[in-house]
């Protein structure tokens, strides 16, 4: 990117549409410090970069798996630490360990959701059998 180029900034409504999160939810994540907009317009409106959108998508993916806001913050911090320029090897390793632990939890949560989905499909079939 040339030095005079700036990343594309998106308004909160566009971000809400892209992430399938409500504007209220995005504002809440800003208020609790999970994802703060990279800029503000002259009128004070939140403006988001693609990196901000990616952070929101990470959170959206964690929500159905039962992660708390605090845990979401830990994951985002570990992602930042593992990808930031100038991060020490020890910090990268620590971040990697955090991410691996959360990945294991996510896999376990996915398995639990698969079981619930199987139950829901069984119920749907059973109800179909009774009705039809």
C-alpha positions as CSV (number, residue, x, y, z in Angstrom):
1,X,0.0,0.0,0.0
2,X,1.4,3.4,-0.9
3,X,2.0,5.8,1.9
4,X,-0.8,8.1,0.7
5,X,-3.3,5.3,0.6
6,X,-5.4,4.6,3.7
7,X,-7.4,1.4,4.4
8,X,-11.0,1.5,3.4
9,X,-13.2,2.6,6.3
10,X,-16.7,1.3,6.7
11,X,-19.6,2.7,8.6
12,X,-21.2,0.7,11.4
13,X,-24.3,-0.1,9.3
14,X,-22.1,-1.7,6.5
15,X,-20.2,-3.6,9.2
16,X,-23.4,-4.9,10.7
17,X,-24.5,-6.1,7.4
18,X,-21.2,-7.7,6.6
19,X,-20.9,-9.5,9.9
20,X,-24.6,-10.3,10.5
21,X,-24.3,-8.6,13.9
22,X,-26.6,-5.9,15.1
23,X,-25.5,-2.3,15.4
24,X,-26.3,-2.5,19.1
25,X,-24.0,-5.5,19.5
26,X,-21.2,-3.9,17.6
27,X,-21.5,-0.8,19.8
28,X,-21.5,-3.0,22.9
29,X,-18.3,-4.7,21.8
30,X,-16.8,-1.2,21.4
31,X,-17.9,-0.2,24.9
32,X,-16.4,-3.3,26.5
33,X,-13.2,-2.9,24.6
34,X,-13.4,-6.0,22.4
35,X,-13.4,-4.3,19.0
36,X,-13.0,-0.6,18.9
37,X,-13.3,1.2,15.6
38,X,-10.1,2.2,14.0
39,X,-11.3,5.7,13.3
40,X,-14.2,8.2,13.8
41,X,-15.7,10.5,11.2
42,X,-15.7,14.3,11.7
43,X,-19.2,13.8,13.1
44,X,-18.0,11.2,15.6
45,X,-19.4,8.1,13.8
46,X,-17.6,4.9,14.2
47,X,-15.5,3.8,11.2
48,X,-14.1,0.3,10.8
49,X,-11.3,-1.3,8.8
50,X,-11.3,-4.8,7.4
51,X,-9.1,-5.9,10.3
52,X,-11.9,-4.6,12.7
53,X,-14.5,-6.6,10.7
54,X,-12.3,-9.7,10.9
55,X,-12.2,-9.3,14.7
56,X,-16.0,-9.0,14.8
57,X,-16.3,-12.1,12.7
58,X,-14.0,-14.0,15.1
59,X,-16.3,-13.0,18.0
60,X,-19.4,-13.9,16.0
61,X,-18.0,-17.4,15.5
62,X,-17.2,-17.8,19.2
63,X,-20.6,-16.8,20.4
64,X,-22.5,-20.0,19.6
65,X,-19.7,-22.0,21.1
66,X,-20.4,-20.5,24.5
67,X,-17.3,-18.4,25.0
68,X,-17.6,-15.5,27.4
69,X,-16.7,-11.9,26.5
70,X,-13.5,-12.2,28.6
71,X,-12.5,-15.4,26.7
72,X,-13.2,-13.7,23.4
73,X,-10.8,-10.9,24.5
74,X,-8.2,-13.4,25.4
75,X,-8.4,-15.0,21.9
76,X,-8.2,-11.6,20.2
77,X,-5.2,-10.7,22.3
78,X,-3.5,-14.0,21.5
79,X,-4.2,-13.5,17.8
80,X,-2.7,-10.0,17.9
81,X,0.3,-11.2,19.8
82,X,0.9,-14.1,17.4
83,X,0.7,-11.9,14.3
84,X,2.2,-8.5,15.3
85,X,5.5,-7.4,14.0
86,X,8.2,-7.3,16.6
87,X,6.6,-9.8,19.0
88,X,9.2,-11.8,20.9
89,X,9.5,-15.5,20.3
90,X,8.4,-16.2,23.9
91,X,5.3,-14.0,23.5
92,X,4.4,-15.7,20.2
93,X,4.8,-19.1,21.9
94,X,2.6,-18.1,24.8
95,X,0.0,-16.8,22.4
96,X,0.2,-20.0,20.4
97,X,-0.5,-22.1,23.5
98,X,-3.5,-19.9,24.4
99,X,-4.9,-20.3,20.8
100,X,-4.4,-24.1,20.9
101,X,-6.2,-24.4,24.2
102,X,-9.1,-22.4,22.8
103,X,-9.1,-24.4,19.6
104,X,-9.5,-27.5,21.7
105,X,-12.4,-26.0,23.5
106,X,-14.0,-24.9,20.2
107,X,-13.7,-28.4,18.9
108,X,-15.4,-29.8,22.0
109,X,-18.1,-27.2,21.7
110,X,-18.6,-28.1,18.1
111,X,-19.0,-31.8,19.0
112,X,-21.7,-30.8,21.6
113,X,-23.5,-28.8,18.9
114,X,-23.3,-31.8,16.5
115,X,-25.0,-33.9,19.2
116,X,-27.7,-31.3,19.7
117,X,-28.3,-31.0,16.0
118,X,-28.6,-34.8,15.7
119,X,-31.3,-34.7,18.5
120,X,-33.1,-31.9,16.6
121,X,-33.1,-33.9,13.4
122,X,-34.4,-37.0,15.2
123,X,-37.2,-34.9,16.7
124,X,-38.0,-33.4,13.3
125,X,-38.2,-36.9,11.8
126,X,-40.3,-38.2,14.7
127,X,-42.7,-35.3,14.4
128,X,-42.9,-35.8,10.6
129,X,-43.7,-39.5,11.1
130,X,-46.5,-38.7,13.6
131,X,-48.0,-35.9,11.4
132,X,-47.6,-37.7,8.1
